[in-house]
Amino acid sequence: MIPLYSWPSQEALNKIRPRDCNDDVLREQVAAIVQDVKLRGDQALLEYTAAFDGCSLTPETLRVGGEELALAYQKVGEPFLRALREAKKNILQFHQRQKRQDWFTQDGNGSLVGQVYRPLDRVGIYVPGGTASYPSSVLMTALPAVVAGVPEIVMVTPAGKEGSVPAATLAAAGEAGVTEIYRIGGAQAIAALAFGTQMIRRVDKIVGPGNIYVTLAKKMVFGTVGIDMLAGPSEILIIGDGTADAAFAAADLLSQAEHDSRARAILVTCNKAWADEVCAQLEKQIVRLPRQTMAAEALEKNGAVVLVKDLEEAFEVANLMAPEHLELLLASPLDNLIKVRHAGAVFLGPYSPEPVGDYWAGPNHVLPTGGAARYASPLTVDDYCKRSSIIQYTRPGLEQAEGSIRLLTETEGLTAHGAAVAARGNAARGNKEVK
């Protein structure tokens, strides 16, 4: 079911290398959708929603109303709400620690420099939906915006054929402080958020994971709006030394493989006997999954067991892949954390399965994929803020710096820059002429 390779080998390298979508036909389709929504607004949005989601809407029914939201609370039940609120508490506590403070510093002349942080005015969060419900994605994308102080949080999520949004998703939106909800998805929803339509005002930034159509659309509208990252298929890489229960490792590999047939689940170990036990557990556990076919395809096409000679080589493999999720099923996971250079989120020990991060612990589950952990980070409060530099010089401060600044401007041939500084110096010396 899951292929086994020795490291180093070209086959193993092919499994862990970052991947990109090179489908030019798909890109053209998405570009056409984005441009059409930009030009025709709601009419194009409704047509694509009917074509792709089988959902007939009008401009007036695009937005989810208060009555529908209230009904969702009644449908989900108290046990779900209690679990949702506990998860919300953990997520808020974690993200509150990320909030930055304005700062200023002065020199001996009294000149001041500093930095101030301001929340974005309006953000769009994309929540996958349609046949599934992802309330955890609502919490993870909306709550950091709340912590940042964003006043307008706009959620888009695909509706089912009858036009309804899952009650769990709506209840999560209510709990997370979402201010507007629209029952649209796909590339057309991204275009609507980026450019605005007659019914939907444009946003400043779009965050949240989605399928390949959503990801390509986000890439195309970047620059018109900000985006968080380009999310690809889910990934997990597990480094194991054989000390953890093989059933744990198998369960965690399957937890990602069930996402999507393009998901990647990789086990790296120097213990061949333990690897065989994990493979046996995969065979045993997968038959119990409702998404068995999808998980099996993901393991066969994109999964791998990679046998290495030691832990040093295991971390070499992990850092080369830079996985979205990295589990260290080791006797001393914390001692080995220093060897991790590239990973979206790291899970230490046998009782920290990846779903604890997806739903509960508090760190964000919107993570870099496809090798992007080499340069990118998880979604944070910073993604919902922008920084402004502050400069306030005194006359003595500018006078002291004038000569050096003018020398630099002359070197670059920017005469007017130097003149702007000289004007102050000349004024201070009683000479009004700019030289």
C-alpha positions, 0 to 999 in steps of 0.5 A: 500500500505504501512504498518503501525506499532506502535513503539516499535514492532517486525514488525517495528523493522524488517523494519528498521534493517540493511540488508545484502545479504545472497544469497550464490548462487549469491556470487558464481556466482559473484566470478566465473565472477571476477576470469574468468575476472582476468584469461582471460581478455578482452575475458571473459569481452566481453563474459559476456557483450554479455551475460548480456547486449546483447551487442556485442563488440570487444576489439577495441570498448570497449572504447568510442572515442572522436567522440562519445563524441562530438556527445553526446554534440550535442544530449543533447542540451543547456538547459541540458548542462546549468543545468549540468554545474550549478550542476557541479559548486555547487558540485565543490564548496562544495568539494573544501572546503574538500581539506586538506593541508599538515602540519608540526610541530617542537619541541624544538630540531628541530625534525619535524613531519607532514603529506602530502596528495597525490592524487591517480594515477588512479581511476575507477568510476562505473556509472549504465546504460544500460536502464537508464542514470545517469549523476548525478552519473558521476558528483558526482564520478568524480568531487571529484577526480578532486578536489583531483588532480587525473590525471586518471579517468576511467569510466565504464558504461553498454551500451545498446544492440546496444552498445551505452552509453546514450548521457547525461552520456557521456556529463557529463563525458566530463564536469566532466573531465573523462579521459577514458570511457569503455562501460562495466558494472556489476561484470565483469567491476569491475574485469576489473578495479581491475585486468586489462585486455589487453585493460584496465589498472588496477586502484588503487581504485573503487568508485560508486554505482551499483546493487548487482552484482557490490556491491559483486564484489567490496567486493571481489576485496577489498584489490587488490584495494581500494573501497569507500563503499558497496552500497545497495538499496536506503533508506529514512527515514522521521521524520514528526510532521504534520506541513509540507504538507502531499503531500511533504512527500508522494512525497519524499517517492516515490522519493526513492521507484521508484529506486528499488523494494528493496528500503526502504521508512520509515515515522516516526511520532507521528501524526496519522492524518497526517500519514493518509494524507501521505498515501492518497497522496501516493495512489494519486501520485503513479498512475502518475509514469511511475515506478508505479509497482516498487514503489508500490512493494518497499512500500509494501515490504520494506516501513513502517509508524511507529507511535511513541509517541514523537519526542524523540522516532522518533529519536531513530528509525532514529538512529537505522536505520542509513538511507542513507537519513534522512528528518526532516519535522519538525517545527524546524528542525535545533533545532533537528539536534543535535539528529541525530547521524547516517545518510548519509545526512540530509535534513532540512525542507519542501523545502529541498527534497532529490532530491536536494541533489541527483542532485544540492546542492553540497554535494555528493549523494554517501552515506552509506546504510544498516546501514553503516552510523553508521561508514561510511560517504559520498563520499568525496575528502578524498576518492581520496587521501592518507596520508603519515606521515613525520618524520625528527629527529635531532641528539639532538632529537634522543639522548634525546629519545634514552633511552626511545625508547630502553626501549620500544624495549627491552620490545617488544623483538625487539632487532634490533629496539633498535640497529638501534637507538643505532647505532646513539647514539654510533656514536655520542659518538665516539663508532662505535660498536652497543650495 
